[in-house]
Amino acid sequence: MNDLVSYLLAQAQYRPVATARFVAGEIWRRSRLRLSGSLEEDLPSFSTYRLRSRFRAFYPAGAMESAEFGSRFLRAAEVTLERAEQIHRHEFDIFGERVTCGPQIDWHADWKSGHHWPLGRAGELRTAGAAPGSDVKRPWELARFHHLLTLGKAFLLTQDARHAAELAAQVRHWIAENPFPRGIHWAMPMEAAIRAVNWIAASAFFAQNGALEDAFWQEFLRALFLHGRFVYAHREWNPVARGNHYLACVVGLLHLGAFFHDQEEAQGWWKFARRELAREMATQVREDGVAHEGSSGYHVFLTELFLTGALLLARMDACQGDSEETADLKVAATGAVNALQAPEAWAQLSESCGKQFAARLEKMFEFMAALTAGRECAPILGDSDDGRLLPVCGVPLCGTDAAAHLLSVGRALLGRADWPMTRHTCEEVWWRLGHAPEERRASEAPPQCAAFAPSGYYFFASPRMRGSIRCGPLGVNGWSNHAHCDQLSVEFAWEGHPVVVDPGTYLYSGDGAGRNLFRSTRYHNTVVVAGKEQNRFWPGLVFRIVDDTRSLVRKWEVNGQRVEFLGEHVGYKRLPLRVRVQRRVVLERERLLVSDVVRGRGGRAGTPVEWFFHLAPGIEPVRLTSMRSRADDVLAPAPEAEGLLLRAAWRIGPVMLLAFALAGAGRLEAHVERGWVSPRYGQRVEAAVLRFRCVGKLPLQAAFVFRAAEECGANENPQR
């Protein structure tokens, strides 16, 4: 039985009807891609003058003023010009790596593995796992053409025709090397949608200056329209498991429909995308404002998709009622709604998208505020591939930086001075809203505890500590595209610096073993029973995992300076041991208690139970000896205190970890292992892992207390 059949049978145990609908939807979608018709036939002719005037609708009024941009963002302007020269040399920053592509860009090559995809029919190509070490995301990321935005900004600053020539050369070369429907760049509709949005946004910088020849415009517009037909025909829809791919198609069609709005075919794209944008907000974002993918990185990506689509709708609606000629002139001259400042812009967005849409978008920003508050960088929870729609500040940022940049837009749009604001985020506001807010931090509120219960994210805070607990649904109605085995996992930062971390994602198909390691239970700060995964997944299915844990929160209480969480999961009930895992987390007086009870049948030989704590890169644990702490000193008044004995103590950077276990539960062994932390997609850094292990009859109980290292007494000495 292959992995896919095993997975579907496992899903059918929980949701038989939804499984049948999921399979039918995938068969329909994939067969359409394989049977792609001649979409390139009968492409319309275009008036380049009329279309070029519409480019201004895609940026706020005033943002395209070169003098003001250059004077407000001196350093950003310098970096833009430096990066533009790199792009002329075909040097690109992709997933944090500098890639040199040579005089002729090979759009079908993975430069890291050396694999080259053939120019076969797109629906028949094998994209994932085509060759050992190959990752189709590398050429896909390059062909999203994010880098053209840098060329556009460089042209805005200098009016240097070389930048226009380079844009035209790269786009023409891509068109020639990727005839429809052949090659990997026609294999994923989402990629085509993102590419189209970036082509439109980058070309806007050159539209009014005559820097690009009419012959290029005709070729470019035909290719752009073909992208619209392709995305509309093959949008990545499934009746039960829709995620960021489908939403990216919707937002792409919204842009293409707005741009080609004098074409009847494109008007259909616009109407469809407008309707679906509102529907997907209700489908893909829960009532607490968290995207349903089970991932903080994809929450950031979905927030950008919804925000970008909503701002475009608001701009276009500002011209409603005008004649076509007047609307074009208004957009070209003023950017219409783009000239509005908050809160007028938010009011227009709410009117265009609906109050329910706007309210949920605001909650999406609130979740990002909870992620970033009190930290130097946001944690990575679940998958993150650093995906962006429009990285208007230049090089696509990793997910943690992108969260801060997009949150700055929400902060300005909604006037939420209490939300976190980091440096170097105002340029994002400039390109999104057309003004640059002051970089003020005085009014920023201290981090607060926050619960996003429907999605299963709980954030605790004190003056020195900020962290989170994961306990909730895996995502996508149980289909869990980007979730990990992270139930009851804890992570935290001390005085803004990460200490115990979620290791991140690393890679998808580019390293199957690495992919499965980073999403495994042992690669999260939680409990492993009998060496098994808390949720089943199959090695060959990099985006599928079964929600066996069925996690449940028993208690979440914030009472003054004390925060208490109690949750459990039943992921191990499928084993003969019938195990249930319960975790209590208490933060009080800058001390964090993590207490676990593992209940089940146990067995004669005893049950191996392990606890993992992944440390931030650079933190090396040091074992302490001669400890005098008692359980009731650090655990009281918690019910776990009775019968617990101190088994080990460690200094981990700025905090100390005390490990307790029941007296009769057997030895609690402590080990320091080497592991990895992935700060962004495609990268990993070696880091220490603290692993505790106990073998005994169930129930087993252990407790871990994190407190300030300066609380160490004179008799608590490092072991040499």
N, C-alpha and C positions, 0 to 999 in steps of 0.2 A: 504494500500500500504506500503510495507516494505521499509526500508532505502535504500537498494541497488537499487530497482526499481526507487525510487524517484530520487536518485542521477543520475542514467543513463539517465532518462528522462530529467533532468536538463542539463546534458552534451550534450544530443542530440540536444537541442535547439541551441547550439553554433557550434557543430561539429558532424553532423549526421553520416557521412561516417566513421569518426575516431571512433565514439562510436561503430558502428557495428564491425569494425575491432578489437577494444579493447576487446569486449565481445567474439568474435570468438577466439581470441588469448588466453584469460583466460580459456575458456572451453577446448581448445586443451591442454593447459599446465596442468590444474588440472586433467583432465581425464587420461592423461598419468601417472601422479603420482599415481592415484588410481589403474591403471591397470599395475603397475610395474611388469615386467617379472622377470625371475630367472637370474638376472645379476651375481649372485655369482657362477653360474655353469661354468665349463670349464675355470677356472682361470689358467693362464700359470704358469709354474715353472720358478724359477729365479736363476741366478748365484749370490749368495750374494757377492762374491768377486768383480765381475764387477760392480754391482750396488753400493756397498759401496764406490768405488773409485769416483763415480760421485757426492757424496755429496759435495765435495769441490767446485763444480761449483756454489754453492748457497751462497758463501761468498767471499769477496775480498781477494786477496793474502795478507798475513801478518796479517789479522784480527784474525786468529786462533792461533797466537803466544801468548802463555799464559804469558810469561815473559813481553813482551812489553805491552800487555793489562793491566796486573796487575800494572806495573810501571807508565803507563800513566794515569790510572784512579783509583787511590788508593781508593777514597771514593766509587766509583761505584763498585769496587771489594769487598769492605767490605759489602756493601748493598746486593750484589749478594749472598754472603755466608750466610748472615742473612736470606734472603728470601728463600734460598734453604732449610734451616733448617725448616722454617715454612711450606714449601711444603711437607717435609717429615712427618710433623705432620698433614698434610691435612688441613692446614690453608691457605686460598686463599684471595687475595685482588680483590674483584669484585665490580665494580661501586663505588669505594671508600670505601667499607665496608669490614671489616675482617670477613670472613666466615669460620667456623670450621665444617668440614664434618665428623669427626669421623674416626674410623679405616677402615671402608668400605665406600667408596664414593657412595652415591645414585645419580646416573647420571640422574635420572628421577624426582627429587624432587625440588620444589621451597622451599628453606629453610625459606623464610620469611612468606609465607602464609601457609606452611605446606602441600600444595597440591602435590600429587604424580601422574604423568601421567602413565597410564597403558601401557603395552607392546603390544599394539594393532598394527594393520597394519597402517603404517605411514600415508598413504593417507586418512585414515578415522578418524584420531585423530583430536580432536578439540584443537588447540594450543592456540588461543587467547580467553580469557574469559572463560577458562575451569572451573574455580571456583572463587568466590569472592576474589579479591586481588591477584590472581595468575598472574605471569608474566613469560611466557616461556623463555624470554630473560635471566633470571637468570641461569637456567641449560644450556641453549645454550652457554652462555658466558663461563661457566666453561669448557664445552666440546669442545671449540675451542682450548684448550690446550696451550694457550699463556704461561702459567707458566712453560712449559717444556723448554722454552728458558733459563729460569733462572737456571734450573738444568744443562743444557748443559754448560752454562758459568761457573757454579760452578765446574763442572768436568774439564773444561779447566784449571781452576786456581789451582786445588788441585789434580787431577787424582784420586780422591776418588771414589772407585767402588760403594759406596752406592748410588751415584747419578744415575749411570747407572741402578742399580737394581730398584730404585724408578721409573724411567721412564718406564722401561720394565713392572713393576708391574701395573702401572696405565693404560698403553696402553692395556695390555692383559686383565685387568679387564673390561675396556670399551668395548673391542671387545666381550668378553663373555656376557656382560650385554646388548648389543645392536645388537642382531642378525638381519641381513638384511632380510626383509625390515620393521622391527618392531621398534616402539618407536619414540619419538619425534625427535631424532637425525638423523632420515632418512626422516623427514617431510619437511626439507628446504634445497634444494641443495646448497645454498650459505654457510650455516653452514658447510656442508661437505667439500666444497672447501677450506674454511679458515682452517678447522681442518687439512686437508691434507697438506697444505702449512706449517703449524706449526709443524706437525709431521716430515716433511722432514727437515726443518730448525733446529729443535732441535736435531734430530738424527745425523745430520752432525758432531756434537761435539764428538760423540762416535764411528764414523764409522771406524777410522783407528787404534783404540787402542785395539781391541779384548775384550772390556769391556762387550759387549753384545753377548750372545750365538747365534750360528747359528739357533737353534730352534726358538728363538725369531725373528730373522731376517726373516725367512720363513713365520711365522705367520703375522708379521708386514707388509711385502711386499705384501702378498695376500690381506690383509685388505686395504692397500693403493691403490692397483690396483682396487679393488672393488669401492673405493671412486671415482676413475677416471671414471669408467663405469657409476656409478650413476649420477655424475655431468654432464657428456656428454649426457646421455639419458634424463635428466630432467632439463637441463639448463633453467633458468628462463627468457625465451624470450617472448616478446610481440611485435607485429608489430608497435605499436604506443606509448607504455609506458614502455620503458626499462630504468632501473636505476642501482643503485649500486649492486643489487642482481645479475643481469645478468653479470655485469662486474667482480664481484668476482668469478663467475663461470668460466669466460674466463681466468682470471689470475690463478685460481686453475688448470685448464686444461693445461695452459702453463707450470706450474711447473711439473705437473705429466707427461706431454708429454716429457719434457726435461729429467726427471729422468728415465723414462722407454723407452728411445728412441730406444732401440734395438728391441722393440716389435712393430710389424706392426700396431696393434690396437692403441697403444699410439702415433705412428707417425701421425695418423689421428687426434688425439687430438691436437698435436703440430701445425700441419698445420692449423687446424680450429681456434685455439686460436690465433695464430699469425695474421691471417687475421682479426679476429674479434676485436683484440686489437686496430688495426688502425682504423677500421670502427667505433668503439664505441667512440674513441676520437673525431671523427667528429660529432657523433650523440649526445653524452652526455655532451659535452663541447662546449659552444658557442664561437663565434669568439673573444670575449673579454677575454676568458680564464676562465670563471666561469662555474662550473658544473651546469647542468640544473635542479637540484633537488629543487632549491629555499631555500637552507640551507647552512650556512657556515660550520656547522659540517660535513655534507656529502660532501661538497667540499674538506675538508681535507682528508676524507676517500678515495674519488675518486683519489685525487692526489697521495696518497700512493699506491693505486692499479696500476695506470698507471706507476708510477715511478718504482715500484718493478718489474712489468712485463717488462718494457723497459730495465732495467739493466740486467735482466736475458737474454733477447734477445741479448743484446750486448755481454755478456759473451759467449754465445753459438756460436754466429757468429764469434767470434775470433778464434774458432777452425775449422771453415768451410774449407773444402779442405783437412783436415788431415784424415788419416785412423781412424777407430773407436778406435783402440788400442792407436794410437798416441794422439788422442783427449783426451781419458781418462787420459793418462799419463800427458799431458800438463795441463789439468784442475786440476789434483791432485797435481801436483808439483808447479804450479805458480798461478793458478786461472785465467790464460789467461788475458783477458781484465781487470780483477780486479786490476792488477798491475799498470794500467795507472792512471795518475793523471789528474786533470782538467788542460787545456781544452781538452786533448786527449780523456778522457772518454766521454765527451759530444759529441765530433766528432764521436766516435764510436757508441754512442747511436743514433745520428742523422742519421748515415748511415744505421743502422739496422732497425730503425723504420720509417725513412722518415723525410724529413725536415719539412713537414707540421705538423706531429705529434710532433716533437721536439719543434717547434715554439709555438704550443698551450700548451705544457707542461710547457714551460717557462712562458707563460702568466698565467697558473694556480698558479705558484709560485708568480707571481706579485700580484695576488689577495690576496694571503696569506700575502704578505708583507704589502699590504694596510690594511688588518685586524689587524695586530699586531703592526704596526708602532705607536710610541708615546703612548703606553699603557703598563700597567703592566700585563694585560691579555686581550686577544682578546674577542670581543663581541660574543655572541651566537645569530645568526640570523636564524630564522626557527628552524627546529628540530636538535637535536644532541643526539645520543645514545652512544657517546664515542667509536664508532666502530673503530677497528684497524685490519690490516691484520697481520703485524709482529711487535709487540711492542718490538723491540730488546733491548731497555734499561731496560726492566724488566716489572713492573706492567703497564698495559695499562693506558695511561694518559687520562685525560678528554680532550675534543676537543680543548679547548683553549691552553693547554700545548702541545698537539700533533701538532698543527699548528706551534708553535715555533720550535719544534724539526725537523719537516720535512722541514721547511723553511731553517734551517741550512744546510741541505743536498743540497738543491737547491742553496744556497749561495756559498757553496764550489764547487759544480759541474759546476756552470756557472761563478764563479769568480765575483759574484755581491756583492762587499763589501759595497754597498750602502743600501743593505737590512738589516732589523733589525736582531740583533743577541743577544740572551739571554744567561745567564749562564747555564751550565750543559746540553748543547745540542751537545757537540762535540762527545760524545759516539755514538750518532745516526749516525754521519758522519763516524765514525770508522767502524761500522758494515755494512754500506751501500757502502762506497767507499774505505775503507782500509787505510785511513790516518786520522790524527787528526789535523784540522786547529787550528791556534792560536786563542785564544779568544780575538780578538781585536774589540774595539767598536769605536775607534777614527774616522774611515772613514765613519761611518754610517751617512747617510744623514738625516736631520730633516724631519719629516712627511710632505708629500705633499698632496694637494688635488688630488683626482683621481675619474674618472667616468668610471663605467663599464655599459655603457648605454644599450646594448642589454639585459643584465640580470637584470638591475634595481637597481644597488647599487651605491651610490654616497657618497664619503668620503670628508669631509671638515676638514681643519686643520689651526691652528694658533700656535704661540709659546707655548700657554698654553692649548689650547683646541683641542681635536680630536674627531670626531664623524661621524655619517653616517645617511643617509636617504634612505628609501626603497621605490622604485617606479618603478615597472616593472612586467613582467610576473611571475606567481606563479611557473611555472616550469613543466618539463616533458611533454611538448607539450600540456599543459592545464590539465594534470591529477594529478599534484600537490601532489605527495606522501608525501613530507616532508615540505611543505610550511605552513605558518601561515596567519592569518588575520592581516598582518603587513604593509599594504600599507599606505604610507605617515608617517610611524612611524619614530621617531627620537631618537637617543641615543647618549650620548657623555661622554667623560672622561675629567677631568680637571687635568692638570699636571700629566697625566698618570693614575690617579685613577678614577674608574668609578663613575659617579654621577647619571645620568638618564640612565637606563639600559633596555635591552630586558630581560624579566624574564626567558627565556629559555624554556625547554621542560618538565621536571619532569619525566613522565612515559608515556608509550603507553597503552597496554591492561591491565596493572596491576592496573590502577585506571582510569576508563572511565571518571568519572566526572572531575578528575584532568587533564586528557589529553585534554578534550574539553575546560577547563578553560584556560590552558596555551596557546592554539592556538587561543583563541578567540580575538575579536577586543579590548575588554576592558582590555586585558592583554598585550596591546602594547601602545606605546606612540603616540596615534592618536585620531581621532574623532569618536564618536559613535552617531548615529542619531536614535532617537526613540527607543533606547534600542536594536536595531537589529545588526546582524553581517554584516560587509561589504561584506563578501563572504559567501555563504551558505555552511554549512556542516551538516552532520547527525551524531547524537551521537554514533550510532552503527558502524560507518565506521571510524576507527581511522586514516586511511591514505588517506582519500578522501575529497576534498574540491573543490568547483566550482569557477572558476575565473570570478566572477561577476564584479569586480572592473575595469577591462580593463584600467589599469592605464596608464597615458600619462604624459611625461615630456614636459613642455612648454619652460623651460629655464634652462640652466646650464651654468653659466659664472664665470670664475675665472679671476679677474682683480686686479693684485697686491695683496694687503692685504684684498680685498673684494671678498667674495664668495656668489653667489646668485643662489638659486634653486627655480623653480616654477613647481609644478606638480598638477595633479588632478586625481580623479577616479569617476566612475559612478556606484559604487556598490549599491547605494541606489536608483537608477533610477527604479529598479524593484518594489519599494514601491509606493503606491498612491501619495506620496509626490514628486516623481520624483526628488530626491535630487542629486545634484552634489557637491562634496567636493573639494575645492582647497586649497593648502597649499604653502606658500612662506617661505623659510628659507634663512636667510641672516646672514653671519658671517663677522663682521667688528670690528676692534679695541677691540678684545677679548669680544665682545658682540654678543650673538646669538639671533636672532629674529625668532620666529616661529609664523606665522600669517595665520589664517584660515578664509575662507569665505565659508559659507554653503548656497547654493542657492536651491530654489525649490518652490513648491506651498504654503507650509506653513500651511494652514488650519486655521479655525477660532480660535480654542483653543490654538493655538501656538504649536510649535514643540520642544520637549526636545532634547537638544544637550549636549553631555558630552565630556570632554577632560581628558585624563589620562596621568600622568607622574609617572612612576615606579622608585623608588629611590633605589640605591645600599644598600645592608644590612649594617646597622650601621649608616646610615644617617637619622636623624629625623628632619622633617621640623619644623621651628619655625616661627610663624606669626609675621610680623613687623607692627608697627602702625606709625602714624604721617608722612606718606610718602609725600614728596613734588615733586616727579618726575612728569613730564608732558610727555604726549605721544610723542610730537614733540622733546623732549630732547633725547629720546632713540630710536625712530623709524625713525626719519628723516634721509634721504630723502625718505623713503618708502611711497608709496601712501596710505598705511593703516593708517597713523598717524591721518589724519583728522577725527574728530568726536569721537575719542577714549578717554575713561576716565580710569584712574587707578582704579581698583576694589580691588586688593589684592596684598600683597607682602609677600614673604616668604624667609627665609634663609634656604638653603638646603646644608649643609656641606660647601664647599669652595665657593659656588656661591649664588647669590641672584636671586630670580625669581619675576618678576613684571608681573601682569596679567591685561590686558586692555580689555575693551569691549565697544561697541557703546553705546552712551548715552541713546538712546531710545529702546534698545534691551531687557530690563528687567534685573533683578538682576543676576549677575554672582556669584553663590554660590561656596564656596570653602570648601572642606572636606578633612580630613586626614583619610585614611582607612588603615587597615592592609591587607597586601597581602603576596605574596611569590615570591622568586627568586630561580630558580633552577640552581646552579652552575655546576652541572653535572647530568647525567642520574640517576634517582632514589633518588635524594636528593633535598630537598627544605629548604630554610631558610626564616624566617619571615622578612618582609621588609615593609617600609611605601609606601603608594601610595597617591599622590595628585590628587584629582578628582575635576574638575570644572564643573558646570552645569548651563545651561541657558535655559529658556523656553520663546519662543517668535515667532513672525511671521518671516518667511524667507524673505530675506536673513538675516542670523546672522553672526556676525563678532567678532572675538576675536584675541588678540595677546599676546604672552608671550615672555618676554625678560629675558635671563640668562646673568648675568654679575658677575664680581668678587665681593665677599662679602666685600672686603675692600673698595669698592666704597660706601658702606653705609654711609650716612651722620649722623650728630649728632642728627637729628630729626627722624631718622629711627630706632626706638627702638623695641626690642623684646617685644611681647605681653606676659604678665605674667598670 
